[in-house]
Amino acid sequence: MKHLAKRFGQKLKDKRKALGVSQDKLALLATIDRSYVGRIERGEVNVTLEKAYELAEALGCDIREILP
């Protein structure tokens, strides 16, 4: 499971950077704490499906673009 969290975090980070969005901006758009975004990107936490969809929406992308 930890492997999936790391893969999800890396894909989220790659997509965020490709769009030129900072962690702060993503956190604001997804209404979560910036430190939580960092922990997600490092694969330290398991994200709920609901939160994954919120992150995808905040980035303006399809959920499939950030799922491992």
C-alpha positions in Angstrom: 0.0 0.0 0.0 2.9 2.4 0.8 4.1 1.9 -2.7 0.8 3.1 -4.2 0.9 6.2 -1.9 4.4 7.0 -3.2 3.3 6.5 -6.8 0.2 8.7 -6.4 2.2 11.4 -4.7 4.8 11.4 -7.4 2.2 11.6 -10.2 0.4 14.4 -8.3 3.7 16.3 -7.9 4.6 15.8 -11.6 1.1 17.1 -12.7 1.2 20.0 -10.3 4.7 21.1 -11.5 3.7 20.6 -15.2 0.9 23.0 -14.6 3.1 25.5 -12.8 1.1 25.3 -9.6 2.8 25.6 -6.2 2.0 23.4 -3.2 0.5 26.5 -1.6 -1.8 27.2 -4.5 -2.9 23.6 -4.7 -3.6 23.5 -1.0 -5.7 26.6 -1.3 -7.6 25.3 -4.3 -8.2 21.9 -2.6 -8.9 23.5 0.8 -6.3 21.4 2.6 -3.2 22.4 4.5 0.0 22.9 2.5 2.0 20.6 4.7 -0.6 17.9 4.0 0.0 18.4 0.2 3.7 17.8 0.9 3.1 14.7 2.9 0.8 13.4 0.0 3.5 14.1 -2.5 6.1 12.2 -0.4 3.8 9.2 -0.1 3.6 9.6 3.7 -0.2 9.4 3.9 -2.9 7.4 2.2 -5.4 9.7 0.5 -9.1 9.0 0.4 -10.7 8.6 -3.0 -12.7 11.7 -2.3 -9.6 13.8 -1.6 -7.9 12.4 -4.8 -10.9 13.6 -6.8 -10.7 17.0 -5.1 -7.0 17.3 -5.9 -7.7 16.4 -9.5 -10.4 19.0 -9.7 -8.2 21.6 -8.1 -5.6 20.9 -10.9 -8.3 20.9 -13.6 -7.4 17.4 -14.7 -9.1 14.0 -15.0 -8.5 11.7 -12.0 -6.9 9.2 -14.3 -4.0 11.6 -14.9 -2.9 11.3 -11.2 -3.9 7.8 -10.2 -1.1 5.3 -10.2 
